[in-house]
Amino acid sequence: MIKSIRIKTEGVCAKTIDCKFDDEDETIIEVKFNGGCSGNTQAISQLIKGMKISEVIEKLGKIKCGSKNTSCGKELCKGLIRETM
C-alpha cells in the first residue's frame, strides 16, 4: 500500500518533508523537501527514489549539517523510523 507522510523537521532549513513510500516492500517513491538547500534536497530526493527505507536510514541517518547535530537527510530518517519501525 502506498503511504504518504509529512514530516515536521527540527533544527534544519527545510520546514517539512513530504514522503511517499510503498509500505509493503518499504521503498521510497517520492520525497519533497519544503525549504532547505534546493540543489542538495533535490539531489537527495532523486538519489533515494526506489531505495529501501532501511538503506536510506543507514546512509543518511548519521549525517550532520555543519555544526548542527542533524541534517535534512537525518530528519527524513527520523520521520521514516517513526512511521515504519
Secondary structure, 3 states (H helix, E strand, C coil): CEEEEEEECCCCCCCEEEEEEECCCCEEEEEEEECCCHHHHHHHHHHHCCCEHHHHHHHHCCCCCCCCCCCHHHHHHHHHHHHHC
